[in-house]
Amino acid sequence: MKGNSSSSPNNNSSRKSSFSNLVLLSLIVVLSVIIIFLAYSLYIKISRITEHKNQIEQQTVSAIIHIEVLNGCGVDGIAAQFTNFLRKNNFDVVNVANYKSSNIEQTMIIDRTGNRANAEKLAETLGIEKKNIINQLSRDYLLDATLVIGRDYYKLIPQN
């Protein structure tokens, strides 16, 4: 019996040691899986950002840029004046109207398609700062951009 009682504590300590090793090994495997998952998620996010930047860089100006001209300053005839200038500069003005407000301070360009190159071409033609280009994508509009003429129009009056 003495032999059995002395071997029993050794078996218990080796069982505890085996169990501890198994728990540690399980934790290492679980943590490794989590690290691999996080690394993969990071890779996917970085590749999407890079892909989006490449799409923006690849945008080119369309041969025909369809725009609408909206009077947002309340000055009679200003939209027609800009329309004539833009048509002479190969823009296809498909709509001329008043904006919903007549107290717009700064002229702005609304990008309707997501091809910012078209909106930038319009801004360059009129001398509008690129910070005044906003995106408002909509499939309802069959336009590339909307020009909203603000009270700063006198800085932008096209010289024919």
N, C-alpha and C positions, 0 to 999 in steps of 0.2 A: 503494500500500500504506500509505503514511503516513496517508492519509485513513481507511482502514478500521481501522487500529490505534488511531487517536485516538477514533473513534466507539464502539469496542467497550467501553472503560471507562465511558463515559457510559451505555451500554445496561445494563451490569452494575449500576451504582449505581441506575438507575431501576427495574430488575427487583427489586433488594433492597428498595428503598423501597416498591414495589407489594406485595411479599410481606409486608413488615412491616405495612403498612396493612391488608392482608387478615387477618393474624393478629390485629391489634388489633380490627378490626371483628368478627371471629368471637368474640373474648373478650367484647366488649361485648354481643353478642347472647346468648351463653350466660349471662352474669351477669344480664342483664335478665330472662331466662326464669326463673332461679332466684329472683330477687327477687319476681317476680310470683307464683310458686308459693308462696313463704313468706308473702307478704301474704294470699293466698287461704286458706291453711291457718290463719293467725291469725284471719281473718274467720270462718271456719267454727267454730273453737273458741269464740270470743266469742259467736257467735249461739247455740251449743248451751248455754253457761252461762246466757245470758239466758233462753232457752226453759225450762231446768230451774228457774230462779228463779221464772218466771211460773207454772209448774205447781205449785210448792210454795205460792205465794201464792193460787192459785185453789182449793186444797183446802178443802172445806167439811165440816162435821160431818154425818155420816149421820143420817137420821131414827131408825134403829134401829142401835145399836152392839152387835155380838155380841162377847162377851168370855168368857174363862175365868178362873177364880180359882184360883190354886195356893198352897198353904200352904208357904212356904219357911222358916218360923221354928220349926215343931215344936209350936206351942201348939194343943192340941185345940180344935176348934170355931171357930177364928178365921176360917177360910175361909167357914164358914156365916154368921157374923156380917156379914162384908163382903158376901157374896152377898145377904143380905136387904136391906141398905142400898142396894146398887146396883140391885136390882130395883125398890125403891121410888122410885129416881131415874131410872127408864126405861132402864136398861141391860138387855140381854138376855143373862143369864148362861147359857151353854149347857153349861158343864162346870165342876165343882168337884172338885179332887183335891189330892194332895200333890205338891209339886215334887220333883225328883230329889235335892235336898239340903235338909236341915232347919236349915242354919246360915247362911242368907242374912242379911247385916247390914242392908242397906237395901232397902226395898220398891222394886220396879222395874216398869215397864210395857214390854212388848215389842210393838212395832208390827209386825203381821203382813202388812198390805196395802200399806203405803207411803203411806196417807192419814194423815199425822201429826196432822191435826186431830182425828181420833177419839181417838187416844192422849192428846192434850193435853186434850181434854174430860174424859176419865177422870181424868187427873192433877189437873185443876182441881177436880173433884168431891171427890176424896179429900185434897187438899192436898199432893200429891206434887210435888216440884220437877221442872221440865222436863228437867233434866240427867239424871234417872233414867229417861228414855225412851230405849230403844234400838231400832234397826231390825233385824229378823230376818225378812225377807220369805220367805214360803213359800206355795206353792199347795196344799200338803198340808193346811194349816189352813183351815177355813171360818170364820175368826174375823177380827175387826178388830184385837183386841189381847188380850194375856195379862197379867193382874195377878199378880205374884209377891210375896206378902206376906213381908216380912222382919222381923227382930227389932225394928225401929223401929215396929212396928204400933201401939204404945200412943200414939204421936204422931198417928196417923191414925184411931184408932178412931172410926167414924162415930157421931155423936150422932143417935139416932132421934127 
